[in-house]
Amino acid sequence: MQLIDTHTHLYSKQFDGDRNAMVQRALDAGVTKMFLPNIDRSSIDVMLALEASFPQHCFAMMGLHPCSVTANYKEELAVVREWLDRRPFYAVGEMGIDLYWDKTFVKEQEDAFLIQCEWAKEFDIPIVIHSREAMD
């Protein structure tokens, strides 16, 4: 049986001490593919480094997580767009609406979501949606 992790943040700071061991344990358990959703500009380098370390198993996605959408979201989206233009990604994401922590930037989250949906259509790649307290 082949297992695929469709959403893992193994590039997060909490895994700095044992990232490679974590990936190896997943591989040993039969997880053959791990898809890495981006968070914001601060996560890109380490996410791409993980992909480069395990190119047959780790696959990067590019997007702006809704919890990273703030007043400067258009600057963050510009970075996402630059990367989408630079190289192929497996999906646009992680993107969506998160109203659990804070509702300050809900309109900006909606705008960022729609913009990223358009980019996914343009590049003909899937989207990875984050939705928390946002189903309505």
Backbone as CSV, one residue per row, in Angstrom:
resi,resn,N_x,N_y,N_z,CA_x,CA_y,CA_z,C_x,C_y,C_z
1,MET,0.837,-1.181,0.000,0.000,0.000,0.000,0.883,1.246,0.000
2,GLN,0.505,2.206,-0.838,1.221,3.467,-0.915,0.433,4.521,-0.148
3,LEU,1.093,5.230,0.756,0.457,6.296,1.517,0.992,7.637,1.039
4,ILE,0.096,8.625,0.968,0.460,9.973,0.545,-0.034,10.947,1.601
5,ASP,0.874,11.774,2.102,0.492,12.840,3.014,0.230,14.073,2.152
6,THR,-1.016,14.480,2.080,-1.405,15.570,1.178,-1.171,16.949,1.775
7,HIS,-0.697,16.987,3.029,-0.578,18.287,3.690,0.321,18.165,4.911
8,THR,1.585,18.498,4.753,2.494,18.440,5.892,3.405,19.660,5.919
9,HIS,3.615,20.157,7.116,4.502,21.306,7.326,5.790,20.846,7.993
10,LEU,6.399,19.785,7.480,7.639,19.266,8.063,8.799,20.260,7.973
11,TYR,8.621,21.316,7.216,9.658,22.338,7.125,9.540,23.356,8.258
12,SER,8.504,23.245,9.094,8.298,24.196,10.197,9.448,24.149,11.199
13,LYS,9.638,25.256,11.877,10.732,25.421,12.834,10.746,24.316,13.893
14,GLN,9.587,23.836,14.305,9.528,22.808,15.352,10.214,21.508,14.940
15,PHE,10.460,21.328,13.645,11.135,20.126,13.163,12.605,20.371,12.821
16,ASP,13.129,21.546,13.154,14.515,21.862,12.812,15.500,20.830,13.363
17,GLY,15.231,20.293,14.529,16.169,19.373,15.153,16.137,17.963,14.606
18,ASP,15.016,17.575,13.978,14.916,16.180,13.518,14.150,16.032,12.209
19,ARG,14.207,17.044,11.357,13.448,17.045,10.107,13.740,15.822,9.249
20,ASN,15.012,15.551,8.987,15.357,14.418,8.129,14.921,13.101,8.753
21,ALA,15.047,12.991,10.069,14.601,11.772,10.754,13.083,11.619,10.651
22,MET,12.363,12.721,10.732,10.902,12.667,10.589,10.520,12.165,9.193
23,VAL,11.165,12.707,8.184,10.887,12.258,6.817,11.226,10.775,6.684
24,GLN,12.361,10.373,7.222,12.746,8.967,7.113,11.749,8.051,7.823
25,ARG,11.249,8.468,8.977,10.241,7.661,9.677,8.969,7.548,8.846
26,ALA,8.594,8.625,8.194,7.407,8.570,7.322,7.646,7.606,6.166
27,LEU,8.813,7.686,5.554,9.141,6.771,4.461,9.137,5.326,4.943
28,ASP,9.720,5.092,6.094,9.761,3.736,6.662,8.360,3.205,6.958
29,ALA,7.425,4.102,7.243,6.044,3.706,7.537,5.209,3.544,6.271
30,GLY,5.818,3.808,5.104,5.102,3.616,3.850,4.555,4.880,3.216
31,VAL,4.848,6.037,3.798,4.428,7.305,3.191,5.447,7.633,2.109
32,THR,5.023,7.538,0.859,5.974,7.703,-0.240,5.982,9.114,-0.820
33,LYS,4.915,9.866,-0.581,4.848,11.236,-1.094,4.322,12.144,0.004
34,MET,4.953,13.331,0.112,4.551,14.331,1.091,4.432,15.671,0.383
35,PHE,3.242,16.240,0.418,2.997,17.521,-0.231,3.107,18.635,0.804
36,LEU,3.865,19.669,0.442,4.241,20.735,1.357,3.527,22.034,0.988
37,PRO,2.484,22.424,1.728,1.819,23.696,1.440,2.610,24.858,2.025
38,ASN,2.731,25.927,1.287,3.439,27.099,1.775,2.563,27.877,2.758
39,ILE,3.223,28.680,3.593,2.519,29.527,4.555,2.597,30.984,4.119
40,ASP,3.805,31.496,3.992,4.038,32.871,3.561,5.497,32.981,3.123
41,ARG,5.976,34.188,2.887,7.341,34.341,2.363,8.398,33.770,3.304
42,SER,8.116,33.741,4.599,9.112,33.253,5.556,9.318,31.742,5.491
43,SER,8.397,31.014,4.908,8.510,29.554,4.874,9.059,29.014,3.551
44,ILE,9.214,29.855,2.565,9.568,29.373,1.226,10.935,28.694,1.182
45,ASP,11.964,29.343,1.702,13.318,28.797,1.574,13.450,27.426,2.228
46,VAL,12.938,27.291,3.437,13.081,26.012,4.133,12.191,24.943,3.499
47,MET,11.032,25.335,2.983,10.162,24.383,2.287,10.860,23.858,1.024
48,LEU,11.449,24.755,0.254,12.140,24.337,-0.967,13.400,23.532,-0.660
49,ALA,14.054,23.832,0.455,15.223,23.044,0.855,14.815,21.612,1.195
50,LEU,13.675,21.454,1.860,13.190,20.110,2.170,12.854,19.359,0.891
51,GLU,12.220,20.031,-0.041,11.913,19.410,-1.325,13.208,18.982,-2.033
52,ALA,14.216,19.830,-1.994,15.489,19.515,-2.651,16.197,18.339,-1.972
53,SER,16.022,18.204,-0.673,16.650,17.097,0.053,15.991,15.758,-0.237
54,PHE,14.697,15.792,-0.558,13.935,14.558,-0.810,13.100,14.727,-2.085
55,PRO,13.748,14.920,-3.231,13.011,15.267,-4.457,12.049,14.192,-4.959
56,GLN,12.254,12.959,-4.554,11.340,11.888,-4.977,10.153,11.740,-4.035
57,HIS,10.185,12.468,-2.916,9.166,12.253,-1.886,8.468,13.531,-1.414
58,CYS,9.116,14.687,-1.505,8.548,15.945,-1.010,8.256,16.870,-2.189
59,PHE,7.046,17.418,-2.207,6.578,18.201,-3.350,5.980,19.518,-2.861
60,ALA,6.582,20.620,-3.289,6.195,21.941,-2.805,4.960,22.477,-3.517
61,MET,4.177,23.213,-2.731,3.043,23.976,-3.243,3.324,25.445,-2.913
62,MET,2.670,26.349,-3.606,2.936,27.770,-3.369,1.629,28.516,-3.163
63,GLY,1.529,29.183,-2.010,0.342,29.967,-1.715,0.555,30.806,-0.477
64,LEU,-0.491,31.529,-0.115,-0.477,32.370,1.080,-1.554,31.874,2.027
65,HIS,-1.125,31.359,3.175,-2.030,30.841,4.202,-2.908,31.985,4.722
66,PRO,-4.187,31.720,4.974,-5.074,32.804,5.418,-4.655,33.450,6.735
67,CYS,-4.009,32.717,7.623,-3.559,33.321,8.885,-2.391,34.278,8.666
68,SER,-1.795,34.250,7.492,-0.717,35.182,7.157,-1.223,36.376,6.353
69,VAL,-2.524,36.424,6.110,-3.115,37.558,5.392,-3.332,38.695,6.379
70,THR,-2.633,39.806,6.141,-2.759,41.003,6.972,-2.889,42.204,6.038
71,ALA,-2.650,43.379,6.561,-2.771,44.594,5.749,-1.835,44.575,4.543
72,ASN,-0.701,43.894,4.651,0.265,43.858,3.542,0.094,42.619,2.657
73,TYR,-1.099,42.035,2.625,-1.297,40.769,1.899,-0.951,40.871,0.425
74,LYS,-1.110,42.037,-0.173,-0.771,42.149,-1.599,0.733,42.008,-1.823
75,GLU,1.540,42.467,-0.875,2.990,42.248,-0.967,3.305,40.758,-0.866
76,GLU,2.647,40.079,0.068,2.854,38.633,0.218,2.405,37.901,-1.048
77,LEU,1.265,38.301,-1.593,0.784,37.665,-2.828,1.744,37.905,-3.987
78,ALA,2.383,39.071,-4.013,3.349,39.355,-5.080,4.515,38.360,-5.018
79,VAL,4.935,37.997,-3.815,6.008,37.005,-3.658,5.519,35.639,-4.147
80,VAL,4.294,35.278,-3.783,3.718,34.012,-4.250,3.694,33.989,-5.772
81,ARG,3.243,35.065,-6.367,3.148,35.126,-7.828,4.531,35.012,-8.476
82,GLU,5.515,35.691,-7.907,6.880,35.588,-8.445,7.333,34.133,-8.477
83,TRP,7.060,33.398,-7.410,7.463,31.997,-7.359,6.662,31.151,-8.337
84,LEU,5.387,31.418,-8.477,4.585,30.661,-9.450,5.091,30.874,-10.869
85,ASP,5.573,32.074,-11.147,6.132,32.367,-12.469,7.520,31.764,-12.659
86,ARG,8.211,31.498,-11.582,9.607,31.065,-11.618,9.784,29.576,-11.900
87,ARG,8.889,28.739,-11.346,9.065,27.290,-11.467,7.721,26.601,-11.264
88,PRO,7.625,25.338,-11.660,6.359,24.613,-11.437,6.159,24.255,-9.964
89,PHE,4.901,24.274,-9.541,4.491,23.801,-8.227,3.351,22.822,-8.426
90,TYR,3.113,22.004,-7.424,2.105,20.953,-7.537,0.700,21.448,-7.248
91,ALA,0.571,22.608,-6.612,-0.736,23.189,-6.313,-0.528,24.620,-5.840
92,VAL,-1.619,25.363,-5.803,-1.618,26.663,-5.146,-2.195,26.437,-3.755
93,GLY,-1.408,26.741,-2.758,-1.893,26.551,-1.405,-0.759,26.577,-0.400
94,GLU,-1.055,26.744,0.670,-2.368,26.550,1.279,-3.034,27.907,1.362
95,MET,-4.263,27.962,0.957,-4.993,29.231,0.922,-6.396,28.999,1.451
96,GLY,-7.103,30.066,1.744,-8.471,29.895,2.208,-8.919,30.983,3.141
97,ILE,-9.818,30.605,4.038,-10.390,31.529,5.012,-10.257,30.891,6.391
98,ASP,-9.731,31.652,7.346,-9.631,31.193,8.729,-10.192,32.288,9.630
99,LEU,-11.344,32.017,10.237,-11.982,32.982,11.125,-11.902,32.541,12.585
100,TYR,-11.113,31.534,12.862,-11.002,31.003,14.209,-10.230,31.949,15.123
101,TRP,-9.057,32.392,14.682,-8.198,33.214,15.525,-8.568,34.686,15.494
102,ASP,-8.906,35.180,14.304,-9.059,36.626,14.151,-9.902,36.903,12.915
103,LYS,-10.815,37.847,13.019,-11.665,38.212,11.880,-11.309,39.586,11.321
104,THR,-10.189,40.138,11.736,-9.796,41.486,11.325,-9.660,41.610,9.811
105,PHE,-9.079,40.609,9.173,-8.746,40.712,7.750,-9.582,39.764,6.892
106,VAL,-10.845,39.586,7.241,-11.687,38.637,6.499,-11.840,39.054,5.033
107,LYS,-12.051,40.326,4.771,-12.192,40.786,3.370,-10.892,40.552,2.603
108,GLU,-9.774,40.773,3.245,-8.481,40.550,2.609,-8.264,39.051,2.353
109,GLN,-8.694,38.207,3.309,-8.593,36.759,3.106,-9.434,36.335,1.906
110,GLU,-10.635,36.892,1.793,-11.495,36.558,0.655,-10.848,36.984,-0.650
111,ASP,-10.286,38.176,-0.686,-9.623,38.668,-1.895,-8.417,37.798,-2.243
112,ALA,-7.594,37.486,-1.242,-6.418,36.641,-1.470,-6.837,35.264,-1.982
113,PHE,-7.910,34.729,-1.432,-8.415,33.426,-1.865,-8.802,33.462,-3.343
114,LEU,-9.571,34.467,-3.737,-10.028,34.551,-5.131,-8.862,34.774,-6.096
115,ILE,-7.924,35.606,-5.703,-6.750,35.845,-6.556,-5.985,34.539,-6.777
116,GLN,-5.781,33.786,-5.705,-5.037,32.536,-5.819,-5.812,31.484,-6.609
117,CYS,-7.143,31.498,-6.513,-7.945,30.598,-7.353,-7.723,30.906,-8.825
118,GLU,-7.677,32.177,-9.168,-7.428,32.566,-10.557,-6.052,32.090,-11.018
119,TRP,-5.060,32.202,-10.145,-3.720,31.741,-10.511,-3.706,30.236,-10.734
120,ALA,-4.420,29.499,-9.901,-4.474,28.042,-10.074,-5.097,27.695,-11.421
121,LYS,-6.138,28.411,-11.794,-6.756,28.186,-13.107,-5.763,28.524,-14.217
122,GLU,-5.075,29.629,-14.062,-4.094,30.057,-15.069,-2.990,29.017,-15.258
123,PHE,-2.483,28.465,-14.166,-1.395,27.483,-14.226,-1.906,26.056,-14.354
124,ASP,-3.217,25.892,-14.315,-3.852,24.574,-14.440,-3.319,23.587,-13.403
125,ILE,-3.322,24.043,-12.150,-2.910,23.196,-11.036,-3.988,23.243,-9.955
126,PRO,-4.018,22.233,-9.105,-5.043,22.189,-8.048,-4.850,23.282,-7.007
127,ILE,-5.861,23.441,-6.169,-5.769,24.325,-5.016,-5.864,23.482,-3.748
128,VAL,-5.217,23.963,-2.702,-5.290,23.339,-1.388,-5.932,24.371,-0.464
129,ILE,-7.120,24.042,0.026,-7.919,25.002,0.793,-7.801,24.753,2.286
130,HIS,-7.558,25.823,3.000,-7.620,25.852,4.461,-8.918,26.564,4.822
131,SER,-9.769,25.887,5.573,-11.042,26.474,5.979,-11.273,26.166,7.451
132,ARG,-11.322,27.209,8.244,-11.569,27.043,9.675,-12.566,28.093,10.133
133,GLU,-13.696,27.617,10.655,-14.792,28.486,11.086,-15.254,29.376,9.922
134,ALA,-15.215,28.840,8.715,-15.453,29.678,7.532,-16.401,29.045,6.519
135,MET,-17.137,28.027,6.897,-17.950,27.316,5.911,-19.072,28.183,5.318
136,ASP,-19.654,29.068,6.060,-20.702,29.903,5.490,-20.154,30.817,4.411
